[in-house]
Amino acid sequence: MLSLPLETWIRFFVWLGIGLLIYFFYGVAHSKLRRGEDAGITEDQPPPLIKP
């Protein structure tokens, strides 16, 4: 994989950057915390247990 041409690596990192930007901005725009929605856990409810 290291023998790939430089042009291929540049394209890879450009597309990776575009993908990360889309992922980040979609997450910010659709965040439940941003909209002020409750996560569904109240103080009187214990957090769910996870088996090791």
C-alpha distance matrix in Angstrom:
0.0 3.8 5.3 5.8 9.5 11.3 13.2 10.5 10.0 13.8 14.4 12.4 14.5 17.6 17.4 16.7 19.8 21.9 21.2 22.2 25.3 26.4 26.0 27.9 30.7 31.2 31.6 34.1 36.0 36.3 36.9 39.9 40.7 40.9 43.3 45.3 45.0 45.7 43.0 45.6 46.3 49.7 51.1 53.3 50.4 48.4 44.6 43.1 42.5 39.1 39.2 37.1
3.8 0.0 3.8 5.5 8.4 9.6 12.4 10.6 9.4 13.0 14.5 12.9 14.3 17.5 18.2 17.4 19.9 22.4 22.3 22.8 25.7 27.3 27.0 28.6 31.3 32.3 32.6 34.8 36.9 37.5 37.9 41.1 41.5 41.6 44.2 46.2 46.2 47.0 44.3 47.1 47.6 50.9 52.2 54.5 51.7 49.7 45.9 44.7 44.0 40.8 41.0 38.7
5.3 3.8 0.0 3.8 6.5 8.9 11.5 10.2 10.2 13.6 14.9 14.1 16.0 18.7 19.4 19.3 21.9 24.0 24.2 25.2 27.8 29.3 29.3 31.0 33.6 34.5 35.1 37.3 39.2 39.9 40.6 43.8 44.4 44.3 46.8 49.0 49.0 49.9 47.4 50.1 50.8 54.1 55.5 57.8 55.0 53.1 49.3 48.0 47.4 44.1 44.3 42.0
5.8 5.5 3.8 0.0 3.8 6.5 8.3 6.5 7.3 10.6 11.4 11.0 13.2 15.6 16.2 16.6 19.1 20.9 21.2 22.6 25.0 26.3 26.7 28.6 30.8 31.7 32.7 34.8 36.5 37.3 38.2 41.5 42.3 41.9 44.4 46.7 46.7 47.9 45.5 48.3 49.2 52.6 54.2 56.5 53.8 52.0 48.2 46.9 46.6 43.5 43.9 41.9
9.5 8.4 6.5 3.8 0.0 3.8 5.4 5.5 6.9 9.0 10.3 11.1 13.0 14.7 15.9 16.9 18.9 20.5 21.5 23.0 24.9 26.4 27.3 29.0 30.9 32.0 33.3 35.2 36.7 37.8 38.9 42.4 43.1 42.4 44.9 47.4 47.6 49.0 46.9 49.8 50.9 54.1 55.7 58.3 55.6 54.1 50.3 49.2 49.1 46.0 46.7 44.8
11.3 9.6 8.9 6.5 3.8 0.0 3.8 5.4 5.2 6.3 8.7 9.8 10.8 12.4 14.4 15.2 16.6 18.5 19.9 21.1 22.7 24.5 25.6 26.9 28.7 30.2 31.5 33.0 34.7 36.1 37.1 40.7 41.1 40.2 42.9 45.3 45.9 47.3 45.4 48.5 49.5 52.6 54.1 56.8 54.4 52.8 49.1 48.3 48.3 45.5 46.4 44.5
13.2 12.4 11.5 8.3 5.4 3.8 0.0 3.8 5.5 5.1 6.2 8.6 10.1 10.6 12.4 14.1 15.4 16.6 18.3 20.0 21.3 22.8 24.2 25.8 27.2 28.6 30.2 31.8 33.1 34.6 35.9 39.5 40.2 39.1 41.5 44.2 44.7 46.4 44.6 47.7 49.0 52.1 53.9 56.6 54.2 52.9 49.1 48.3 48.6 45.8 46.9 45.3
10.5 10.6 10.2 6.5 5.5 5.4 3.8 0.0 3.8 5.4 5.2 6.1 8.7 9.9 10.7 12.1 14.2 15.4 16.4 18.2 20.0 21.2 22.3 24.2 25.9 26.9 28.4 30.3 31.6 32.7 34.0 37.5 38.4 37.6 39.9 42.5 42.8 44.3 42.3 45.3 46.6 49.8 51.7 54.2 51.6 50.2 46.5 45.4 45.7 42.8 43.8 42.2
10.0 9.4 10.2 7.3 6.9 5.2 5.5 3.8 0.0 3.8 5.4 4.9 6.2 8.5 9.9 10.3 12.2 14.2 15.1 16.3 18.3 20.0 20.7 22.2 24.2 25.5 26.6 28.4 30.1 31.3 32.3 35.8 36.3 35.6 38.2 40.6 41.0 42.4 40.3 43.4 44.5 47.6 49.3 51.9 49.4 47.9 44.2 43.3 43.5 40.6 41.7 40.0
13.8 13.0 13.6 10.6 9.0 6.3 5.1 5.4 3.8 0.0 3.8 5.4 5.3 6.1 8.6 9.7 10.6 12.4 14.2 15.3 16.6 18.5 19.9 21.0 22.6 24.3 25.7 27.1 28.6 30.2 31.3 34.9 35.4 34.3 36.9 39.5 40.1 41.8 40.1 43.3 44.5 47.5 49.2 52.0 49.7 48.4 44.8 44.1 44.6 42.0 43.3 41.8
14.4 14.5 14.9 11.4 10.3 8.7 6.2 5.2 5.4 3.8 0.0 3.8 5.5 5.1 6.1 8.4 9.9 10.6 12.1 14.1 15.4 16.6 18.2 19.9 21.2 22.4 24.2 25.8 27.0 28.4 29.9 33.5 34.3 33.2 35.5 38.2 38.7 40.5 38.8 41.9 43.3 46.5 48.4 51.1 48.7 47.6 43.9 43.1 43.7 41.1 42.5 41.3
12.4 12.9 14.1 11.0 11.1 9.8 8.6 6.1 4.9 5.4 3.8 0.0 3.8 5.5 5.3 6.0 8.6 10.0 10.5 12.2 14.3 15.4 16.3 18.1 20.0 21.0 22.3 24.3 25.7 26.8 28.0 31.5 32.3 31.6 33.9 36.5 36.7 38.2 36.3 39.3 40.6 43.8 45.7 48.3 45.7 44.5 40.8 39.9 40.3 37.6 38.9 37.6
14.5 14.3 16.0 13.2 13.0 10.8 10.1 8.7 6.2 5.3 5.5 3.8 0.0 3.8 5.4 4.8 6.0 8.5 9.7 10.3 12.1 14.2 15.0 16.1 18.1 19.7 20.8 22.3 24.1 25.5 26.3 29.9 30.3 29.5 32.1 34.6 35.1 36.7 34.8 38.1 39.2 42.2 43.9 46.7 44.4 43.2 39.5 38.9 39.5 37.0 38.5 37.1
17.6 17.5 18.7 15.6 14.7 12.4 10.6 9.9 8.5 6.1 5.1 5.5 3.8 0.0 3.8 5.4 5.2 6.3 8.6 10.0 10.7 12.5 14.3 15.4 16.7 18.3 20.0 21.3 22.6 24.3 25.6 29.3 29.9 28.6 31.0 33.8 34.5 36.4 34.9 38.2 39.6 42.6 44.4 47.3 45.1 44.2 40.6 40.1 41.0 38.7 40.4 39.4
17.4 18.2 19.4 16.2 15.9 14.4 12.4 10.7 9.9 8.6 6.1 5.3 5.4 3.8 0.0 3.8 5.4 5.0 6.1 8.5 9.8 10.6 12.1 14.1 15.4 16.3 18.2 20.0 21.0 22.3 23.8 27.4 28.4 27.3 29.5 32.3 32.6 34.5 32.9 36.0 37.6 40.7 42.8 45.5 43.1 42.3 38.7 38.0 38.9 36.6 38.3 37.4
16.7 17.4 19.3 16.6 16.9 15.2 14.1 12.1 10.3 9.7 8.4 6.0 4.8 5.4 3.8 0.0 3.8 5.5 5.1 6.2 8.6 10.0 10.4 12.1 14.3 15.3 16.4 18.3 20.0 21.0 22.0 25.6 26.3 25.6 28.0 30.5 30.8 32.4 30.5 33.7 35.0 38.1 40.0 42.7 40.3 39.3 35.6 35.0 35.8 33.4 35.1 34.1
19.8 19.9 21.9 19.1 18.9 16.6 15.4 14.2 12.2 10.6 9.9 8.6 6.0 5.2 5.4 3.8 0.0 3.8 5.4 5.1 6.2 8.7 9.8 10.5 12.2 14.1 15.3 16.5 18.2 19.9 20.8 24.5 24.9 23.7 26.3 28.9 29.6 31.5 29.9 33.3 34.7 37.5 39.4 42.3 40.1 39.3 35.7 35.5 36.5 34.4 36.4 35.5
21.9 22.4 24.0 20.9 20.5 18.5 16.6 15.4 14.2 12.4 10.6 10.0 8.5 6.3 5.0 5.5 3.8 0.0 3.8 5.5 5.2 6.3 8.6 10.0 10.7 12.1 14.2 15.5 16.4 18.2 19.7 23.5 24.3 22.8 25.0 27.9 28.6 30.7 29.4 32.7 34.5 37.4 39.5 42.3 40.2 39.6 36.2 35.9 37.2 35.2 37.4 36.8
21.2 22.3 24.2 21.2 21.5 19.9 18.3 16.4 15.1 14.2 12.1 10.5 9.7 8.6 6.1 5.1 5.4 3.8 0.0 3.8 5.4 5.2 6.1 8.6 10.1 10.5 12.2 14.3 15.4 16.4 17.9 21.4 22.5 21.6 23.6 26.4 26.6 28.5 26.9 30.0 31.8 34.9 37.1 39.7 37.4 36.7 33.2 32.7 33.9 31.9 34.0 33.5
22.2 22.8 25.2 22.6 23.0 21.1 20.0 18.2 16.3 15.3 14.1 12.2 10.3 10.0 8.5 6.2 5.1 5.5 3.8 0.0 3.8 5.5 5.0 6.0 8.5 9.8 10.5 12.2 14.1 15.3 16.0 19.6 20.2 19.4 21.9 24.4 24.8 26.5 24.9 28.2 29.7 32.6 34.6 37.4 35.2 34.4 30.9 30.7 31.9 30.0 32.2 31.7
25.3 25.7 27.8 25.0 24.9 22.7 21.3 20.0 18.3 16.6 15.4 14.3 12.1 10.7 9.8 8.6 6.2 5.2 5.4 3.8 0.0 3.8 5.4 5.1 6.1 8.3 9.8 10.6 12.1 14.1 15.1 18.9 19.4 17.9 20.3 23.1 24.0 26.1 25.0 28.5 30.1 32.8 34.8 37.8 35.9 35.5 32.2 32.2 33.8 32.2 34.8 34.4
26.4 27.3 29.3 26.3 26.4 24.5 22.8 21.2 20.0 18.5 16.6 15.4 14.2 12.5 10.6 10.0 8.7 6.3 5.2 5.5 3.8 0.0 3.8 5.5 5.3 5.9 8.4 9.9 10.5 11.9 13.8 17.5 18.6 17.2 19.0 22.0 22.5 24.8 23.8 27.0 29.0 31.9 34.3 37.0 35.0 34.8 31.5 31.3 33.1 31.6 34.2 34.2
26.0 27.0 29.3 26.7 27.3 25.6 24.2 22.3 20.7 19.9 18.2 16.3 15.0 14.3 12.1 10.4 9.8 8.6 6.1 5.0 5.4 3.8 0.0 3.8 5.7 5.3 6.1 8.7 10.1 10.6 11.8 15.3 16.5 15.8 17.8 20.4 20.5 22.4 20.9 24.1 26.0 29.0 31.3 33.9 31.7 31.4 28.0 27.7 29.4 27.8 30.4 30.4
27.9 28.6 31.0 28.6 29.0 26.9 25.8 24.2 22.2 21.0 19.9 18.1 16.1 15.4 14.1 12.1 10.5 10.0 8.6 6.0 5.1 5.5 3.8 0.0 3.8 5.5 5.2 6.3 8.7 10.1 10.4 14.1 14.5 13.4 16.0 18.5 19.2 21.1 19.9 23.5 25.0 27.7 29.7 32.7 30.8 30.5 27.2 27.5 29.3 28.0 30.8 30.7
30.7 31.3 33.6 30.8 30.9 28.7 27.2 25.9 24.2 22.6 21.2 20.0 18.1 16.7 15.4 14.3 12.2 10.7 10.1 8.5 6.1 5.3 5.7 3.8 0.0 3.8 5.3 5.0 6.1 8.5 9.8 13.6 14.1 12.2 14.4 17.4 18.4 20.9 20.3 23.8 25.8 28.3 30.5 33.5 31.8 31.9 28.9 29.3 31.5 30.5 33.4 33.7
31.2 32.3 34.5 31.7 32.0 30.2 28.6 26.9 25.5 24.3 22.4 21.0 19.7 18.3 16.3 15.3 14.1 12.1 10.5 9.8 8.3 5.9 5.3 5.5 3.8 0.0 3.8 5.5 5.2 6.1 8.3 11.9 13.4 12.0 13.4 16.5 16.8 19.2 18.6 21.8 24.1 26.8 29.4 32.1 30.2 30.5 27.4 27.5 29.8 28.8 31.8 32.3
31.6 32.6 35.1 32.7 33.3 31.5 30.2 28.4 26.6 25.7 24.2 22.3 20.8 20.0 18.2 16.4 15.3 14.2 12.2 10.5 9.8 8.4 6.1 5.2 5.3 3.8 0.0 3.8 5.5 5.3 5.7 9.3 10.5 9.8 11.8 14.3 14.5 16.5 15.5 18.9 20.8 23.6 26.0 28.8 26.9 27.0 23.9 24.2 26.4 25.6 28.6 29.2
34.1 34.8 37.3 34.8 35.2 33.0 31.8 30.3 28.4 27.1 25.8 24.3 22.3 21.3 20.0 18.3 16.5 15.5 14.3 12.2 10.6 9.9 8.7 6.3 5.0 5.5 3.8 0.0 3.8 5.6 5.3 9.0 9.1 7.3 9.9 12.5 13.7 16.1 15.8 19.4 21.2 23.5 25.7 28.8 27.3 27.6 24.9 25.7 28.1 27.6 30.9 31.5
36.0 36.9 39.2 36.5 36.7 34.7 33.1 31.6 30.1 28.6 27.0 25.7 24.1 22.6 21.0 20.0 18.2 16.4 15.4 14.1 12.1 10.5 10.1 8.7 6.1 5.2 5.5 3.8 0.0 3.8 5.8 9.0 10.1 7.7 8.8 12.2 13.2 16.2 16.5 19.8 22.1 24.4 26.9 29.8 28.4 29.2 26.6 27.2 29.9 29.6 32.9 33.8
36.3 37.5 39.9 37.3 37.8 36.1 34.6 32.7 31.3 30.2 28.4 26.8 25.5 24.3 22.3 21.0 19.9 18.2 16.4 15.3 14.1 11.9 10.6 10.1 8.5 6.1 5.3 5.6 3.8 0.0 3.8 6.4 8.8 7.6 7.9 11.0 10.9 13.7 13.6 16.7 19.3 21.8 24.6 27.2 25.6 26.4 23.8 24.2 27.0 26.8 30.1 31.3
36.9 37.9 40.6 38.2 38.9 37.1 35.9 34.0 32.3 31.3 29.9 28.0 26.3 25.6 23.8 22.0 20.8 19.7 17.9 16.0 15.1 13.8 11.8 10.4 9.8 8.3 5.7 5.3 5.8 3.8 0.0 3.8 5.3 5.2 6.6 8.7 8.9 11.1 10.8 14.3 16.5 18.8 21.4 24.2 22.7 23.4 20.8 21.6 24.4 24.4 27.8 29.0
39.9 41.1 43.8 41.5 42.4 40.7 39.5 37.5 35.8 34.9 33.5 31.5 29.9 29.3 27.4 25.6 24.5 23.5 21.4 19.6 18.9 17.5 15.3 14.1 13.6 11.9 9.3 9.0 9.0 6.4 3.8 0.0 3.8 5.4 5.2 6.1 5.2 7.4 7.6 10.9 13.3 15.5 18.3 20.9 19.6 20.6 18.5 19.5 22.6 23.1 26.7 28.3
40.7 41.5 44.4 42.3 43.1 41.1 40.2 38.4 36.3 35.4 34.3 32.3 30.3 29.9 28.4 26.3 24.9 24.3 22.5 20.2 19.4 18.6 16.5 14.5 14.1 13.4 10.5 9.1 10.1 8.8 5.3 3.8 0.0 3.8 5.4 4.9 6.0 7.6 8.1 11.8 13.2 14.9 17.0 20.2 19.3 20.2 18.1 19.8 22.8 23.5 27.2 28.5
40.9 41.6 44.3 41.9 42.4 40.2 39.1 37.6 35.6 34.3 33.2 31.6 29.5 28.6 27.3 25.6 23.7 22.8 21.6 19.4 17.9 17.2 15.8 13.4 12.2 12.0 9.8 7.3 7.7 7.6 5.2 5.4 3.8 0.0 3.8 5.4 7.8 10.5 11.6 15.1 16.9 18.3 20.4 23.6 22.9 23.9 21.9 23.5 26.6 27.1 30.7 31.9
43.3 44.2 46.8 44.4 44.9 42.9 41.5 39.9 38.2 36.9 35.5 33.9 32.1 31.0 29.5 28.0 26.3 25.0 23.6 21.9 20.3 19.0 17.8 16.0 14.4 13.4 11.8 9.9 8.8 7.9 6.6 5.2 5.4 3.8 0.0 3.8 5.6 9.1 11.1 14.0 16.4 17.6 20.2 23.0 22.4 24.0 22.3 23.8 27.1 27.9 31.6 33.2
45.3 46.2 49.0 46.7 47.4 45.3 44.2 42.5 40.6 39.5 38.2 36.5 34.6 33.8 32.3 30.5 28.9 27.9 26.4 24.4 23.1 22.0 20.4 18.5 17.4 16.5 14.3 12.5 12.2 11.0 8.7 6.1 4.9 5.4 3.8 0.0 3.8 6.5 9.2 11.8 13.7 14.4 16.8 19.7 19.5 21.2 20.0 21.9 25.3 26.5 30.3 32.0
45.0 46.2 49.0 46.7 47.6 45.9 44.7 42.8 41.0 40.1 38.7 36.7 35.1 34.5 32.6 30.8 29.6 28.6 26.6 24.8 24.0 22.5 20.5 19.2 18.4 16.8 14.5 13.7 13.2 10.9 8.9 5.2 6.0 7.8 5.6 3.8 0.0 3.8 6.5 8.7 11.2 12.5 15.5 17.9 17.2 19.1 17.8 19.3 22.9 24.2 27.9 29.9
45.7 47.0 49.9 47.9 49.0 47.3 46.4 44.3 42.4 41.8 40.5 38.2 36.7 36.4 34.5 32.4 31.5 30.7 28.5 26.5 26.1 24.8 22.4 21.1 20.9 19.2 16.5 16.1 16.2 13.7 11.1 7.4 7.6 10.5 9.1 6.5 3.8 0.0 3.8 5.4 7.6 8.7 11.9 14.2 13.4 15.4 14.4 16.1 19.7 21.4 25.1 27.3
43.0 44.3 47.4 45.5 46.9 45.4 44.6 42.3 40.3 40.1 38.8 36.3 34.8 34.9 32.9 30.5 29.9 29.4 26.9 24.9 25.0 23.8 20.9 19.9 20.3 18.6 15.5 15.8 16.5 13.6 10.8 7.6 8.1 11.6 11.1 9.2 6.5 3.8 0.0 3.8 5.7 8.4 11.5 13.7 12.0 13.3 11.5 12.9 16.4 17.8 21.5 23.7
45.6 47.1 50.1 48.3 49.8 48.5 47.7 45.3 43.4 43.3 41.9 39.3 38.1 38.2 36.0 33.7 33.3 32.7 30.0 28.2 28.5 27.0 24.1 23.5 23.8 21.8 18.9 19.4 19.8 16.7 14.3 10.9 11.8 15.1 14.0 11.8 8.7 5.4 3.8 0.0 3.8 6.5 10.1 11.4 9.5 11.4 10.4 11.5 15.3 17.2 20.8 23.5
46.3 47.6 50.8 49.2 50.9 49.5 49.0 46.6 44.5 44.5 43.3 40.6 39.2 39.6 37.6 35.0 34.7 34.5 31.8 29.7 30.1 29.0 26.0 25.0 25.8 24.1 20.8 21.2 22.1 19.3 16.5 13.3 13.2 16.9 16.4 13.7 11.2 7.6 5.7 3.8 0.0 3.8 6.8 8.3 6.3 7.9 7.3 9.4 13.0 15.5 19.1 21.6
49.7 50.9 54.1 52.6 54.1 52.6 52.1 49.8 47.6 47.5 46.5 43.8 42.2 42.6 40.7 38.1 37.5 37.4 34.9 32.6 32.8 31.9 29.0 27.7 28.3 26.8 23.6 23.5 24.4 21.8 18.8 15.5 14.9 18.3 17.6 14.4 12.5 8.7 8.4 6.5 3.8 0.0 3.8 5.5 5.4 8.0 8.9 11.7 15.1 18.0 21.5 24.0
51.1 52.2 55.5 54.2 55.7 54.1 53.9 51.7 49.3 49.2 48.4 45.7 43.9 44.4 42.8 40.0 39.4 39.5 37.1 34.6 34.8 34.3 31.3 29.7 30.5 29.4 26.0 25.7 26.9 24.6 21.4 18.3 17.0 20.4 20.2 16.8 15.5 11.9 11.5 10.1 6.8 3.8 0.0 3.8 5.5 7.3 9.1 12.5 15.4 18.5 21.8 24.1
53.3 54.5 57.8 56.5 58.3 56.8 56.6 54.2 51.9 52.0 51.1 48.3 46.7 47.3 45.5 42.7 42.3 42.3 39.7 37.4 37.8 37.0 33.9 32.7 33.5 32.1 28.8 28.8 29.8 27.2 24.2 20.9 20.2 23.6 23.0 19.7 17.9 14.2 13.7 11.4 8.3 5.5 3.8 0.0 3.8 6.5 9.5 12.4 15.0 18.5 21.5 24.2
50.4 51.7 55.0 53.8 55.6 54.4 54.2 51.6 49.4 49.7 48.7 45.7 44.4 45.1 43.1 40.3 40.1 40.2 37.4 35.2 35.9 35.0 31.7 30.8 31.8 30.2 26.9 27.3 28.4 25.6 22.7 19.6 19.3 22.9 22.4 19.5 17.2 13.4 12.0 9.5 6.3 5.4 5.5 3.8 0.0 3.8 6.4 8.8 11.6 15.1 18.1 21.0
48.4 49.7 53.1 52.0 54.1 52.8 52.9 50.2 47.9 48.4 47.6 44.5 43.2 44.2 42.3 39.3 39.3 39.6 36.7 34.4 35.5 34.8 31.4 30.5 31.9 30.5 27.0 27.6 29.2 26.4 23.4 20.6 20.2 23.9 24.0 21.2 19.1 15.4 13.3 11.4 7.9 8.0 7.3 6.5 3.8 0.0 3.8 6.4 8.6 12.1 15.1 17.7
44.6 45.9 49.3 48.2 50.3 49.1 49.1 46.5 44.2 44.8 43.9 40.8 39.5 40.6 38.7 35.6 35.7 36.2 33.2 30.9 32.2 31.5 28.0 27.2 28.9 27.4 23.9 24.9 26.6 23.8 20.8 18.5 18.1 21.9 22.3 20.0 17.8 14.4 11.5 10.4 7.3 8.9 9.1 9.5 6.4 3.8 0.0 3.8 6.4 9.4 12.8 15.2
43.1 44.7 48.0 46.9 49.2 48.3 48.3 45.4 43.3 44.1 43.1 39.9 38.9 40.1 38.0 35.0 35.5 35.9 32.7 30.7 32.2 31.3 27.7 27.5 29.3 27.5 24.2 25.7 27.2 24.2 21.6 19.5 19.8 23.5 23.8 21.9 19.3 16.1 12.9 11.5 9.4 11.7 12.5 12.4 8.8 6.4 3.8 0.0 3.8 6.5 9.9 12.8
42.5 44.0 47.4 46.6 49.1 48.3 48.6 45.7 43.5 44.6 43.7 40.3 39.5 41.0 38.9 35.8 36.5 37.2 33.9 31.9 33.8 33.1 29.4 29.3 31.5 29.8 26.4 28.1 29.9 27.0 24.4 22.6 22.8 26.6 27.1 25.3 22.9 19.7 16.4 15.3 13.0 15.1 15.4 15.0 11.6 8.6 6.4 3.8 0.0 3.8 6.5 9.4
39.1 40.8 44.1 43.5 46.0 45.5 45.8 42.8 40.6 42.0 41.1 37.6 37.0 38.7 36.6 33.4 34.4 35.2 31.9 30.0 32.2 31.6 27.8 28.0 30.5 28.8 25.6 27.6 29.6 26.8 24.4 23.1 23.5 27.1 27.9 26.5 24.2 21.4 17.8 17.2 15.5 18.0 18.5 18.5 15.1 12.1 9.4 6.5 3.8 0.0 3.8 6.3
39.2 41.0 44.3 43.9 46.7 46.4 46.9 43.8 41.7 43.3 42.5 38.9 38.5 40.4 38.3 35.1 36.4 37.4 34.0 32.2 34.8 34.2 30.4 30.8 33.4 31.8 28.6 30.9 32.9 30.1 27.8 26.7 27.2 30.7 31.6 30.3 27.9 25.1 21.5 20.8 19.1 21.5 21.8 21.5 18.1 15.1 12.8 9.9 6.5 3.8 0.0 3.8
37.1 38.7 42.0 41.9 44.8 44.5 45.3 42.2 40.0 41.8 41.3 37.6 37.1 39.4 37.4 34.1 35.5 36.8 33.5 31.7 34.4 34.2 30.4 30.7 33.7 32.3 29.2 31.5 33.8 31.3 29.0 28.3 28.5 31.9 33.2 32.0 29.9 27.3 23.7 23.5 21.6 24.0 24.1 24.2 21.0 17.7 15.2 12.8 9.4 6.3 3.8 0.0
